[in-house]
Amino acid sequence: MFELRPAGLNWPRAVMFLDVALVPLIVFWAIGYEQYLLSALFGLLFAALEDPGGGFGRRAGHVALFAAIGAGLTALAFGLGGQAWGWLASAAFAVTLVAGLTAAFGVRRFVNAMLLNIWFVIALSLAVGFHGDSHVTSYTWAQAVTWAGGSLLWMAVAFVGWLIHGRQDQPQPVAELPGDVSRRKLTRPMIMFAVIRAVVIGGTVALAFGLDLTHGSWMPIAAMVAMKPSLEQSTLVAAQRLIGATIGAVAAALILLIPTSEHGLRLFAVDRGLEVVALILFMHGAAIRFWNYAFYCAAIAASVLVLVVQQPSDYAAEGYRVLWTACGAGIGVLVMLLASRLGRRAARRTAGHTTGAPPHPA
């Protein structure tokens, strides 16, 4: 659960992410449109994770395609923000199913599809929240352009790095992610796993938005992260995510005590400071992602809470997020447990048919 992998600690990569992430933060501070900040940050972060390394032309092509697909999914998510929960659940089911089937194109492309899948659920949550907030104006096209802009910002950083290193081929920025792109045949277990994930994510999205659960979007995100091909992986990851979310919620609650008695200009200044704190927490998450997953979840949960909540009147958000994270992780593990048992039962029946005694002659 808390096993530490020293080789997975990477501070230079985290500092580089912080340096680049300050660009959209300052830009949106200057123009006064902080509602687009998360789209830019996730576009930047996921483009860095998608970057396959190698020659710049190859990297630019991959990142550009990833940015275009991500922008399309962003537009779809924010376009559905004001629709009935059935449309949200159907879209989540379809996107998750397609993402699961990309395993046929290699492990690397499957990981990239999962990144876009996670962002789609997050974007749905943001869209629903913005639609219900009369004080915030969010345009679908602007969110899509902002996502693409964050991805293209990473491409610009990669170009500068390529020039600095004498136009040499560069390694994959996140070497821990798989690079296998060899195609494989879609087997029945692979298809079933993709369908099960899609049903679970569609169902949890329906619960979150159909029942209008406060911050219920954390339920499908937790379920998506928890569902792994094996039951043991699912249980471990679910437990780590739940513990990390709890630690992150407690840390965020303590940080959010700072603006409790502030008002006016001082509250505005404190809110800007909290956004910097959130970026620093993101930086720590980038550094420790492969050091320990539970602590990584704690850093990301705390950063998102600080960035989204900020106002002291909304402290109940921490409790809701932990609750729905626990429910989502529990649903993911329970479904994988049932699928594992059904798979073993089917295997035993198949073995019984193939090893059974031959019929007696008449």
C-alpha positions as CSV (number, residue, x, y, z in Angstrom):
1,M,0.0,0.0,0.0
2,F,2.7,2.5,1.0
3,E,5.6,0.8,-0.7
4,L,8.1,3.4,-1.9
5,R,10.0,3.1,-5.2
6,P,13.0,5.5,-5.0
7,A,13.6,5.1,-8.8
8,G,10.1,6.6,-9.4
9,L,10.9,9.9,-7.8
10,N,11.6,12.5,-10.4
11,W,11.9,16.1,-9.3
12,P,13.5,17.6,-12.4
13,R,10.4,16.5,-14.4
14,A,8.1,18.0,-11.8
15,V,9.9,21.4,-11.7
16,M,9.7,21.5,-15.5
17,F,6.0,20.9,-15.4
18,L,5.6,23.7,-12.8
19,D,7.6,26.1,-15.0
20,V,5.5,25.4,-18.0
21,A,2.2,25.4,-16.0
22,L,2.9,28.9,-14.8
23,V,2.4,30.2,-18.3
24,P,-1.4,29.4,-18.6
25,L,-1.9,30.4,-14.9
26,I,-0.5,33.9,-15.5
27,V,-2.3,34.3,-18.9
28,F,-5.7,33.5,-17.4
29,W,-5.0,35.7,-14.4
30,A,-4.2,38.5,-16.8
31,I,-7.4,38.1,-18.9
32,G,-9.7,37.2,-16.0
33,Y,-11.0,33.8,-17.4
34,E,-9.9,31.4,-14.7
35,Q,-12.8,29.0,-15.7
36,Y,-10.6,27.8,-18.6
37,L,-7.5,27.1,-16.5
38,L,-8.2,23.5,-15.8
39,S,-8.7,22.7,-19.5
40,A,-5.3,24.3,-20.3
41,L,-3.5,22.5,-17.5
42,F,-5.0,19.0,-18.3
43,G,-4.2,19.6,-22.0
44,L,-0.6,20.5,-21.1
45,L,-0.2,17.6,-18.7
46,F,-1.8,14.9,-20.8
47,A,0.1,16.0,-23.9
48,A,3.4,15.6,-22.0
49,L,2.3,12.1,-20.9
50,E,1.4,11.2,-24.5
51,D,4.6,12.5,-26.0
52,P,6.4,9.4,-27.4
53,G,9.8,10.9,-27.7
54,G,12.1,10.5,-30.8
55,G,12.4,13.0,-33.6
56,F,10.5,16.3,-33.3
57,G,8.4,15.6,-36.4
58,R,7.2,12.3,-35.1
59,R,6.5,13.9,-31.7
60,A,4.7,16.8,-33.2
61,G,2.4,14.6,-35.3
62,H,1.5,12.4,-32.2
63,V,0.8,15.4,-30.0
64,A,-1.2,17.3,-32.7
65,L,-3.4,14.2,-33.2
66,F,-3.9,13.8,-29.4
67,A,-4.7,17.5,-29.1
68,A,-7.3,17.3,-31.9
69,I,-9.0,14.3,-30.4
70,G,-8.9,15.9,-26.9
71,A,-10.4,19.1,-28.2
72,G,-13.2,17.2,-29.8
73,L,-14.0,15.3,-26.6
74,T,-13.8,18.6,-24.7
75,A,-16.3,20.2,-27.1
76,L,-18.6,17.1,-26.7
77,A,-18.4,17.2,-22.9
78,F,-19.0,20.9,-22.5
79,G,-21.7,20.8,-25.2
80,L,-23.6,18.2,-23.1
81,G,-23.2,20.2,-19.9
82,G,-26.8,21.4,-19.9
83,Q,-28.4,18.2,-21.2
84,A,-30.3,15.5,-19.3
85,W,-28.3,12.9,-17.4
86,G,-29.2,10.2,-19.9
87,W,-27.2,11.9,-22.6
88,L,-24.2,12.3,-20.2
89,A,-24.4,8.6,-19.2
90,S,-24.7,7.5,-22.9
91,A,-21.7,9.6,-23.9
92,A,-19.6,8.3,-21.1
93,F,-20.5,4.8,-22.0
94,A,-19.6,5.3,-25.7
95,V,-16.3,7.1,-25.0
96,T,-15.2,4.5,-22.4
97,L,-16.1,1.6,-24.7
98,V,-14.1,3.1,-27.6
99,A,-11.2,3.8,-25.2
100,G,-11.2,0.2,-24.0
101,L,-11.2,-1.2,-27.5
102,T,-8.0,0.8,-28.4
103,A,-6.1,-2.0,-26.6
104,A,-6.0,-3.7,-30.0
105,F,-3.7,-0.9,-31.3
106,G,-1.1,-1.4,-28.5
107,V,-0.6,-0.7,-24.8
108,R,0.7,2.8,-25.5
109,R,-2.4,3.8,-27.4
110,F,-4.6,2.2,-24.8
111,V,-2.9,4.4,-22.1
112,N,-3.4,7.5,-24.2
113,A,-7.1,6.6,-24.7
114,M,-7.5,6.2,-20.9
115,L,-6.1,9.7,-20.4
116,L,-8.6,11.2,-22.8
117,N,-11.3,9.0,-21.1
118,I,-10.5,10.4,-17.7
119,W,-10.4,14.0,-19.0
120,F,-13.8,13.5,-20.7
121,V,-15.4,12.6,-17.3
122,I,-13.7,15.5,-15.6
123,A,-14.9,17.9,-18.4
124,L,-18.5,16.6,-18.0
125,S,-18.3,17.5,-14.3
126,L,-16.9,21.0,-15.0
127,A,-19.6,21.5,-17.7
128,V,-22.4,20.6,-15.4
129,G,-21.0,22.8,-12.7
130,F,-20.6,25.8,-15.0
131,H,-24.1,25.3,-16.4
132,G,-25.6,25.5,-12.9
133,D,-23.6,28.6,-11.9
134,S,-25.1,31.8,-13.1
135,H,-22.0,33.8,-12.1
136,V,-19.6,31.9,-14.5
137,T,-19.8,32.1,-18.3
138,S,-18.1,29.2,-20.1
139,Y,-18.2,28.8,-23.9
140,T,-17.8,25.3,-25.4
141,W,-15.6,26.4,-28.2
142,A,-13.3,28.3,-25.8
143,Q,-12.9,25.2,-23.6
144,A,-11.9,23.1,-26.7
145,V,-9.5,25.8,-27.9
146,T,-8.0,26.1,-24.4
147,W,-7.4,22.3,-24.2
148,A,-5.8,22.3,-27.6
149,G,-3.7,25.4,-26.6
150,G,-2.4,23.6,-23.5
151,S,-1.4,20.6,-25.7
152,L,0.3,22.9,-28.2
153,L,2.1,24.7,-25.4
154,W,3.8,21.3,-24.6
155,M,4.7,21.0,-28.3
156,A,6.4,24.4,-28.2
157,V,8.3,23.4,-25.1
158,A,9.4,20.1,-26.8
159,F,10.5,22.1,-29.9
160,V,12.7,24.4,-27.8
161,G,14.2,21.4,-26.0
162,W,14.9,19.8,-29.4
163,L,16.8,22.8,-30.6
164,I,18.7,23.1,-27.3
165,H,19.9,19.5,-27.6
166,G,21.1,20.1,-31.2
167,R,18.1,18.6,-32.9
168,Q,18.8,15.2,-31.5
169,D,16.1,12.6,-30.9
170,Q,14.8,12.9,-27.4
171,P,13.7,10.1,-25.0
172,Q,10.1,9.7,-23.9
173,P,9.4,12.4,-21.3
174,V,7.7,9.9,-19.0
175,A,9.8,6.8,-19.4
176,E,7.7,4.8,-17.0
177,L,4.7,4.7,-19.3
178,P,4.6,1.7,-21.8
179,G,5.8,2.4,-25.3
180,D,4.5,-0.8,-27.0
181,V,2.4,0.1,-30.1
182,S,2.3,-3.5,-31.5
183,R,-1.2,-4.4,-32.6
184,R,-2.9,-7.4,-31.2
185,K,-6.1,-9.3,-31.9
186,L,-9.2,-8.3,-29.9
187,T,-9.9,-11.4,-27.8
188,R,-13.2,-12.1,-26.1
189,P,-11.8,-11.3,-22.6
190,M,-10.5,-7.9,-23.9
191,I,-13.9,-7.1,-25.4
192,M,-15.7,-8.1,-22.3
193,F,-13.4,-6.0,-20.1
194,A,-14.0,-3.0,-22.3
195,V,-17.8,-3.5,-22.2
196,I,-17.8,-4.0,-18.4
197,R,-15.8,-0.8,-17.9
198,A,-18.1,1.1,-20.2
199,V,-21.2,-0.2,-18.3
200,V,-19.7,0.7,-14.9
201,I,-18.6,4.2,-16.0
202,G,-21.9,4.9,-17.7
203,G,-23.8,3.6,-14.6
204,T,-21.8,5.7,-12.2
205,V,-22.2,8.8,-14.4
206,A,-25.9,8.2,-14.4
207,L,-25.9,7.9,-10.6
208,A,-23.8,11.0,-10.2
209,F,-25.7,13.3,-12.4
210,G,-29.1,11.6,-12.4
211,L,-29.4,11.8,-8.7
212,D,-27.7,15.3,-8.7
213,L,-25.1,14.1,-6.2
214,T,-22.9,16.9,-4.9
215,H,-19.4,16.5,-6.5
216,G,-20.6,13.0,-7.6
217,S,-18.3,13.1,-10.6
218,W,-15.6,11.7,-8.4
219,M,-17.5,8.4,-8.4
220,P,-16.9,7.5,-12.0
221,I,-13.4,8.8,-11.9
222,A,-12.6,6.5,-9.0
223,A,-14.3,3.6,-10.6
224,M,-12.4,4.1,-13.8
225,V,-9.0,4.2,-12.1
226,A,-9.8,1.3,-9.8
227,M,-10.9,-1.1,-12.6
228,K,-7.8,-3.1,-13.6
229,P,-7.5,-6.3,-15.6
230,S,-7.0,-8.4,-12.4
231,L,-8.9,-8.3,-9.1
232,E,-5.7,-7.9,-7.1
233,Q,-4.6,-4.8,-9.1
234,S,-8.1,-3.4,-8.7
235,T,-8.2,-3.9,-5.0
236,L,-4.8,-2.4,-4.4
237,V,-5.3,0.7,-6.7
238,A,-8.8,1.3,-5.2
239,A,-7.4,1.2,-1.6
240,Q,-4.5,3.5,-2.6
241,R,-6.9,6.0,-4.3
242,L,-9.3,6.0,-1.3
243,I,-6.5,6.6,1.2
244,G,-4.9,9.2,-1.0
245,A,-8.2,11.1,-1.5
246,T,-8.8,11.1,2.3
247,I,-5.3,12.5,2.9
248,G,-5.7,15.0,0.2
249,A,-9.1,16.1,1.5
250,V,-7.8,16.7,5.0
251,A,-4.8,18.6,3.7
252,A,-7.0,20.8,1.5
253,A,-9.4,21.5,4.4
254,L,-6.5,22.8,6.5
255,I,-5.2,24.9,3.6
256,L,-8.7,26.3,3.0
257,L,-8.8,27.6,6.6
258,I,-6.5,30.4,5.5
259,P,-9.2,32.6,3.8
260,T,-11.9,32.1,6.4
261,S,-11.8,35.6,7.8
262,E,-10.6,37.4,4.7
263,H,-12.8,39.7,2.6
264,G,-12.5,42.0,-0.4
265,L,-9.0,42.6,-1.9
266,R,-7.3,40.4,0.7
267,L,-9.6,37.5,-0.2
268,F,-8.8,38.0,-3.9
269,A,-5.1,38.0,-3.2
270,V,-5.4,34.8,-1.0
271,D,-7.4,33.1,-3.8
272,R,-4.6,33.8,-6.3
273,G,-2.1,32.4,-3.7
274,L,-4.2,29.3,-3.4
275,E,-4.0,28.7,-7.1
276,V,-0.2,28.8,-6.9
277,V,-0.4,26.3,-4.0
278,A,-2.5,24.1,-6.2
279,L,0.1,24.2,-8.9
280,I,2.9,23.3,-6.4
281,L,0.8,20.3,-5.3
282,F,0.4,19.3,-8.9
283,M,4.2,19.5,-9.2
284,H,4.6,17.2,-6.3
285,G,2.1,14.8,-7.8
286,A,4.2,14.8,-11.0
287,A,7.3,14.1,-9.0
288,I,6.0,11.2,-7.0
289,R,3.6,9.5,-9.5
290,F,5.7,6.4,-9.8
291,W,7.2,6.7,-6.2
292,N,3.9,5.8,-4.5
293,Y,0.4,5.9,-6.0
294,A,-1.4,6.6,-2.7
295,F,0.7,9.8,-2.0
296,Y,0.3,10.8,-5.6
297,C,-3.5,10.6,-5.3
298,A,-3.2,12.7,-2.1
299,A,-1.3,15.4,-3.9
300,I,-3.6,15.5,-6.9
301,A,-6.8,15.4,-4.7
302,A,-5.5,18.3,-2.6
303,S,-4.5,20.3,-5.6
304,V,-7.9,19.9,-7.3
305,L,-9.8,20.7,-4.1
306,V,-7.8,23.8,-3.5
307,L,-8.1,24.9,-7.2
308,V,-11.9,24.2,-7.4
309,V,-13.2,24.9,-3.9
310,Q,-11.2,27.9,-2.6
311,Q,-14.2,29.5,-0.8
312,P,-14.4,28.6,2.9
313,S,-18.2,28.2,2.7
314,D,-17.8,25.1,0.6
315,Y,-15.9,22.8,3.1
316,A,-18.5,20.0,2.7
317,A,-17.0,19.4,-0.7
318,E,-14.1,17.5,0.9
319,G,-16.4,15.1,2.6
320,Y,-18.5,14.5,-0.5
321,R,-15.4,13.8,-2.6
322,V,-14.1,11.3,-0.2
323,L,-17.5,9.6,0.0
324,W,-18.0,9.3,-3.7
325,T,-14.4,8.3,-4.2
326,A,-15.0,5.4,-1.8
327,C,-18.2,4.5,-3.6
328,G,-16.7,4.6,-7.0
329,A,-13.6,2.5,-5.9
330,G,-15.9,0.1,-4.2
331,I,-18.1,-0.4,-7.2
332,G,-15.0,-0.9,-9.4
333,V,-13.6,-3.6,-7.1
334,L,-17.0,-5.3,-6.6
335,V,-17.6,-5.5,-10.4
336,M,-14.1,-7.0,-10.9
337,L,-14.7,-9.5,-8.1
338,L,-18.0,-10.6,-9.8
339,A,-16.3,-10.8,-13.2
340,S,-13.4,-12.8,-11.8
341,R,-15.7,-15.3,-10.2
342,L,-17.8,-15.7,-13.3
343,G,-14.7,-16.1,-15.3
344,R,-13.4,-18.9,-13.0
345,R,-16.8,-20.6,-13.1
346,A,-16.9,-20.5,-16.9
347,A,-13.3,-21.9,-17.0
348,R,-14.2,-24.8,-14.7
349,R,-17.2,-25.6,-16.9
350,T,-15.1,-25.5,-20.0
351,A,-12.5,-27.7,-18.4
352,G,-15.2,-30.2,-17.2
353,H,-16.5,-30.5,-20.8
354,T,-13.1,-31.0,-22.3
355,T,-11.8,-33.5,-19.7
356,G,-15.0,-35.4,-19.1
357,A,-15.2,-39.2,-19.6
358,P,-16.1,-40.4,-23.1
359,P,-19.6,-41.8,-23.5
360,H,-20.0,-45.5,-23.1
361,P,-20.6,-47.5,-26.3
362,A,-24.1,-48.7,-27.0
